[in-house]
Amino acid sequence: MEEALRLTTGNKSAATRMLGLKRTTLVAKLRRKNGSIQESTVMASDRTDRDELFSEFIAAADSRKDT
């Protein structure tokens, strides 16, 4: 979840699409995990790095589907 939020620069709607969750589910999980409404989102300073990380994230997710 945190990786999806980081890759989407904190955009919860985009992160939920990546994770296949409803937005309310993501927010609830984040609240339980963090013990509050605070979500840590680290913005990537370089678009190229963010795009590369996103590609790696999608590749990892796709490989999990194959198992």
N, CA, C and O atoms as CSV, one atom per row, in Angstrom:
chain,resi,resn,atom,element,x,y,z
A,1,MET,N,N,0.818,-1.186,0.000
A,1,MET,CA,C,0.000,0.000,0.000
A,1,MET,C,C,0.866,1.255,0.000
A,1,MET,O,O,0.637,2.189,-0.768
A,2,GLU,N,N,1.843,1.254,0.860
A,2,GLU,CA,C,2.706,2.430,0.932
A,2,GLU,C,C,3.461,2.644,-0.375
A,2,GLU,O,O,3.643,3.779,-0.816
A,3,GLU,N,N,3.894,1.563,-0.984
A,3,GLU,CA,C,4.607,1.673,-2.263
A,3,GLU,C,C,3.684,2.220,-3.339
A,3,GLU,O,O,4.094,3.067,-4.132
A,4,ALA,N,N,2.450,1.749,-3.378
A,4,ALA,CA,C,1.490,2.252,-4.367
A,4,ALA,C,C,1.237,3.739,-4.149
A,4,ALA,O,O,1.164,4.498,-5.115
A,5,LEU,N,N,1.102,4.166,-2.897
A,5,LEU,CA,C,0.905,5.590,-2.612
A,5,LEU,C,C,2.132,6.401,-2.986
A,5,LEU,O,O,2.019,7.512,-3.503
A,6,ARG,N,N,3.287,5.848,-2.727
A,6,ARG,CA,C,4.526,6.568,-3.077
A,6,ARG,C,C,4.635,6.728,-4.584
A,6,ARG,O,O,4.981,7.799,-5.082
A,7,LEU,N,N,4.334,5.652,-5.304
A,7,LEU,CA,C,4.441,5.704,-6.766
A,7,LEU,C,C,3.411,6.630,-7.394
A,7,LEU,O,O,3.642,7.187,-8.467
A,8,THR,N,N,2.291,6.791,-6.736
A,8,THR,CA,C,1.247,7.667,-7.261
A,8,THR,C,C,1.291,9.045,-6.604
A,8,THR,O,O,0.341,9.821,-6.701
A,9,THR,N,N,2.392,9.333,-5.944
A,9,THR,CA,C,2.609,10.594,-5.225
A,9,THR,C,C,1.423,10.949,-4.339
A,9,THR,O,O,0.987,12.100,-4.294
A,10,GLY,N,N,0.906,9.942,-3.634
A,10,GLY,CA,C,-0.145,10.160,-2.661
A,10,GLY,C,C,-1.558,10.133,-3.203
A,10,GLY,O,O,-2.506,10.344,-2.447
A,11,ASN,N,N,-1.728,9.880,-4.481
A,11,ASN,CA,C,-3.063,9.851,-5.079
A,11,ASN,C,C,-3.743,8.536,-4.701
A,11,ASN,O,O,-3.434,7.483,-5.258
A,12,LYS,N,N,-4.669,8.611,-3.751
A,12,LYS,CA,C,-5.308,7.393,-3.246
A,12,LYS,C,C,-6.133,6.687,-4.313
A,12,LYS,O,O,-6.162,5.457,-4.359
A,13,SER,N,N,-6.807,7.452,-5.174
A,13,SER,CA,C,-7.615,6.835,-6.223
A,13,SER,C,C,-6.741,6.027,-7.180
A,13,SER,O,O,-7.096,4.907,-7.548
A,14,ALA,N,N,-5.607,6.586,-7.580
A,14,ALA,CA,C,-4.693,5.873,-8.472
A,14,ALA,C,C,-4.090,4.658,-7.766
A,14,ALA,O,O,-3.927,3.598,-8.371
A,15,ALA,N,N,-3.765,4.817,-6.492
A,15,ALA,CA,C,-3.199,3.700,-5.729
A,15,ALA,C,C,-4.203,2.559,-5.605
A,15,ALA,O,O,-3.831,1.389,-5.691
A,16,THR,N,N,-5.479,2.899,-5.402
A,16,THR,CA,C,-6.484,1.844,-5.275
A,16,THR,C,C,-6.663,1.092,-6.584
A,16,THR,O,O,-6.894,-0.117,-6.579
A,17,ARG,N,N,-6.558,1.792,-7.695
A,17,ARG,CA,C,-6.640,1.099,-8.991
A,17,ARG,C,C,-5.466,0.130,-9.150
A,17,ARG,O,O,-5.639,-0.983,-9.645
A,18,MET,N,N,-4.274,0.557,-8.728
A,18,MET,CA,C,-3.100,-0.312,-8.813
A,18,MET,C,C,-3.279,-1.558,-7.950
A,18,MET,O,O,-2.874,-2.656,-8.332
A,19,LEU,N,N,-3.890,-1.371,-6.782
A,19,LEU,CA,C,-4.010,-2.453,-5.810
A,19,LEU,C,C,-5.288,-3.264,-5.963
A,19,LEU,O,O,-5.429,-4.325,-5.355
A,20,GLY,N,N,-6.216,-2.772,-6.769
A,20,GLY,CA,C,-7.472,-3.477,-6.937
A,20,GLY,C,C,-8.371,-3.378,-5.719
A,20,GLY,O,O,-9.107,-4.317,-5.415
A,21,LEU,N,N,-8.320,-2.244,-5.013
A,21,LEU,CA,C,-9.121,-2.019,-3.813
A,21,LEU,C,C,-10.087,-0.859,-4.041
A,21,LEU,O,O,-9.925,-0.074,-4.976
A,22,LYS,N,N,-11.089,-0.764,-3.176
A,22,LYS,CA,C,-11.920,0.432,-3.132
A,22,LYS,C,C,-11.165,1.467,-2.304
A,22,LYS,O,O,-10.369,1.119,-1.432
A,23,ARG,N,N,-11.425,2.746,-2.589
A,23,ARG,CA,C,-10.717,3.816,-1.883
A,23,ARG,C,C,-10.977,3.738,-0.377
A,23,ARG,O,O,-10.061,3.925,0.424
A,24,THR,N,N,-12.214,3.466,0.002
A,24,THR,CA,C,-12.543,3.391,1.427
A,24,THR,C,C,-11.795,2.253,2.115
A,24,THR,O,O,-11.413,2.370,3.279
A,25,THR,N,N,-11.591,1.165,1.400
A,25,THR,CA,C,-10.842,0.034,1.955
A,25,THR,C,C,-9.389,0.433,2.183
A,25,THR,O,O,-8.808,0.126,3.224
A,26,LEU,N,N,-8.809,1.118,1.204
A,26,LEU,CA,C,-7.419,1.567,1.345
A,26,LEU,C,C,-7.275,2.489,2.546
A,26,LEU,O,O,-6.358,2.320,3.351
A,27,VAL,N,N,-8.167,3.460,2.675
A,27,VAL,CA,C,-8.085,4.409,3.788
A,27,VAL,C,C,-8.226,3.673,5.122
A,27,VAL,O,O,-7.495,3.965,6.069
A,28,ALA,N,N,-9.154,2.729,5.203
A,28,ALA,CA,C,-9.346,1.975,6.445
A,28,ALA,C,C,-8.097,1.169,6.791
A,28,ALA,O,O,-7.683,1.127,7.950
A,29,LYS,N,N,-7.497,0.529,5.789
A,29,LYS,CA,C,-6.283,-0.253,6.034
A,29,LYS,C,C,-5.138,0.646,6.489
A,29,LYS,O,O,-4.366,0.275,7.372
A,30,LEU,N,N,-5.030,1.815,5.891
A,30,LEU,CA,C,-3.975,2.747,6.288
A,30,LEU,C,C,-4.184,3.225,7.721
A,30,LEU,O,O,-3.227,3.352,8.485
A,31,ARG,N,N,-5.427,3.487,8.081
A,31,ARG,CA,C,-5.713,3.914,9.454
A,31,ARG,C,C,-5.337,2.829,10.447
A,31,ARG,O,O,-4.738,3.105,11.487
A,32,ARG,N,N,-5.693,1.587,10.120
A,32,ARG,CA,C,-5.351,0.479,11.025
A,32,ARG,C,C,-3.843,0.306,11.116
A,32,ARG,O,O,-3.305,0.096,12.203
A,33,LYS,N,N,-3.166,0.390,9.990
A,33,LYS,CA,C,-1.717,0.184,9.963
A,33,LYS,C,C,-0.985,1.291,10.716
A,33,LYS,O,O,-0.066,1.020,11.489
A,34,ASN,N,N,-1.389,2.514,10.493
A,34,ASN,CA,C,-0.686,3.656,11.075
A,34,ASN,C,C,-1.238,4.075,12.423
A,34,ASN,O,O,-0.625,4.886,13.117
A,35,GLY,N,N,-2.372,3.541,12.802
A,35,GLY,CA,C,-2.967,3.926,14.070
A,35,GLY,C,C,-3.603,5.298,14.038
A,35,GLY,O,O,-4.058,5.794,15.068
A,36,SER,N,N,-3.641,5.916,12.876
A,36,SER,CA,C,-4.272,7.227,12.719
A,36,SER,C,C,-4.536,7.457,11.245
A,36,SER,O,O,-4.319,6.567,10.422
A,37,ILE,N,N,-4.995,8.626,10.916
A,37,ILE,CA,C,-5.296,8.938,9.516
A,37,ILE,C,C,-4.042,9.329,8.729
A,37,ILE,O,O,-4.113,9.532,7.517
A,38,GLN,N,N,-2.911,9.433,9.400
A,38,GLN,CA,C,-1.694,9.862,8.721
A,38,GLN,C,C,-1.198,8.780,7.772
A,38,GLN,O,O,-1.018,7.627,8.165
A,39,GLU,N,N,-0.981,9.167,6.520
A,39,GLU,CA,C,-0.369,8.270,5.553
A,39,GLU,C,C,0.950,8.900,5.118
A,39,GLU,O,O,1.003,10.082,4.779
A,40,SER,N,N,2.002,8.106,5.131
A,40,SER,CA,C,3.276,8.654,4.687
A,40,SER,C,C,3.375,8.457,3.184
A,40,SER,O,O,3.314,7.335,2.682
A,41,THR,N,N,3.528,9.553,2.487
A,41,THR,CA,C,3.695,9.505,1.044
A,41,THR,C,C,4.948,10.277,0.695
A,41,THR,O,O,5.047,11.476,0.958
A,42,VAL,N,N,5.884,9.599,0.113
A,42,VAL,CA,C,7.134,10.220,-0.282
A,42,VAL,C,C,7.049,10.509,-1.765
A,42,VAL,O,O,6.868,9.603,-2.578
A,43,MET,N,N,7.179,11.777,-2.109
A,43,MET,CA,C,7.100,12.143,-3.515
A,43,MET,C,C,8.450,11.883,-4.184
A,43,MET,O,O,9.501,12.248,-3.657
A,44,ALA,N,N,8.402,11.261,-5.326
A,44,ALA,CA,C,9.623,11.029,-6.093
A,44,ALA,C,C,10.053,12.348,-6.711
A,44,ALA,O,O,9.249,13.042,-7.333
A,45,SER,N,N,11.301,12.685,-6.540
A,45,SER,CA,C,11.766,13.970,-7.044
A,45,SER,C,C,12.032,13.925,-8.541
A,45,SER,O,O,12.020,14.960,-9.208
A,46,ASP,N,N,12.266,12.761,-9.058
A,46,ASP,CA,C,12.591,12.634,-10.474
A,46,ASP,C,C,11.564,11.741,-11.145
A,46,ASP,O,O,11.388,10.590,-10.747
A,47,ARG,N,N,10.883,12.259,-12.158
A,47,ARG,CA,C,9.831,11.514,-12.848
A,47,ARG,C,C,10.366,10.206,-13.422
A,47,ARG,O,O,9.660,9.197,-13.396
A,48,THR,N,N,11.572,10.197,-13.930
A,48,THR,CA,C,12.157,8.979,-14.494
A,48,THR,C,C,12.275,7.896,-13.436
A,48,THR,O,O,11.936,6.740,-13.692
A,49,ASP,N,N,12.751,8.254,-12.255
A,49,ASP,CA,C,12.861,7.290,-11.165
A,49,ASP,C,C,11.492,6.735,-10.794
A,49,ASP,O,O,11.344,5.532,-10.578
A,50,ARG,N,N,10.486,7.613,-10.719
A,50,ARG,CA,C,9.140,7.184,-10.362
A,50,ARG,C,C,8.579,6.233,-11.416
A,50,ARG,O,O,7.963,5.222,-11.079
A,51,ASP,N,N,8.792,6.556,-12.694
A,51,ASP,CA,C,8.300,5.693,-13.761
A,51,ASP,C,C,8.994,4.330,-13.729
A,51,ASP,O,O,8.363,3.298,-13.963
A,52,GLU,N,N,10.287,4.335,-13.439
A,52,GLU,CA,C,11.032,3.078,-13.347
A,52,GLU,C,C,10.525,2.233,-12.178
A,52,GLU,O,O,10.332,1.025,-12.320
A,53,LEU,N,N,10.314,2.858,-11.039
A,53,LEU,CA,C,9.794,2.143,-9.880
A,53,LEU,C,C,8.387,1.609,-10.140
A,53,LEU,O,O,8.050,0.505,-9.713
A,54,PHE,N,N,7.571,2.388,-10.835
A,54,PHE,CA,C,6.216,1.953,-11.163
A,54,PHE,C,C,6.273,0.711,-12.046
A,54,PHE,O,O,5.520,-0.238,-11.831
A,55,SER,N,N,7.151,0.712,-13.028
A,55,SER,CA,C,7.301,-0.449,-13.911
A,55,SER,C,C,7.712,-1.686,-13.124
A,55,SER,O,O,7.198,-2.777,-13.370
A,56,GLU,N,N,8.630,-1.524,-12.185
A,56,GLU,CA,C,9.055,-2.645,-11.350
A,56,GLU,C,C,7.911,-3.142,-10.478
A,56,GLU,O,O,7.749,-4.348,-10.288
A,57,PHE,N,N,7.116,-2.213,-9.946
A,57,PHE,CA,C,5.979,-2.578,-9.100
A,57,PHE,C,C,4.957,-3.394,-9.899
A,57,PHE,O,O,4.461,-4.414,-9.422
A,58,ILE,N,N,4.649,-2.941,-11.106
A,58,ILE,CA,C,3.681,-3.645,-11.964
A,58,ILE,C,C,4.227,-5.011,-12.343
A,58,ILE,O,O,3.479,-5.989,-12.340
A,59,ALA,N,N,5.509,-5.104,-12.668
A,59,ALA,CA,C,6.109,-6.381,-13.027
A,59,ALA,C,C,6.032,-7.357,-11.854
A,59,ALA,O,O,5.755,-8.540,-12.051
A,60,ALA,N,N,6.271,-6.876,-10.654
A,60,ALA,CA,C,6.193,-7.734,-9.467
A,60,ALA,C,C,4.757,-8.193,-9.241
A,60,ALA,O,O,4.520,-9.354,-8.909
A,61,ALA,N,N,3.808,-7.295,-9.418
A,61,ALA,CA,C,2.401,-7.650,-9.248
A,61,ALA,C,C,1.976,-8.686,-10.293
A,61,ALA,O,O,1.247,-9.626,-9.977
A,62,ASP,N,N,2.426,-8.515,-11.521
A,62,ASP,CA,C,2.094,-9.462,-12.584
A,62,ASP,C,C,2.691,-10.837,-12.304
A,62,ASP,O,O,2.062,-11.860,-12.575
A,63,SER,N,N,3.903,-10.857,-11.760
A,63,SER,CA,C,4.534,-12.153,-11.475
A,63,SER,C,C,3.813,-12.887,-10.361
A,63,SER,O,O,3.788,-14.118,-10.342
A,64,ARG,N,N,3.216,-12.131,-9.414
A,64,ARG,CA,C,2.436,-12.773,-8.340
A,64,ARG,C,C,1.152,-13.360,-8.869
A,64,ARG,O,O,0.658,-14.345,-8.320
A,65,LYS,N,N,0.589,-12.782,-9.930
A,65,LYS,CA,C,-0.638,-13.314,-10.522
A,65,LYS,C,C,-0.393,-14.673,-11.161
A,65,LYS,O,O,-1.294,-15.510,-11.213
A,66,ASP,N,N,0.823,-14.893,-11.648
A,66,ASP,CA,C,1.162,-16.141,-12.342
A,66,ASP,C,C,1.304,-17.317,-11.384
A,66,ASP,O,O,1.281,-18.469,-11.816
A,67,THR,N,N,1.449,-17.046,-10.101
A,67,THR,CA,C,1.669,-18.146,-9.149
A,67,THR,C,C,0.399,-18.656,-8.569
A,67,THR,O,O,0.419,-19.578,-7.754
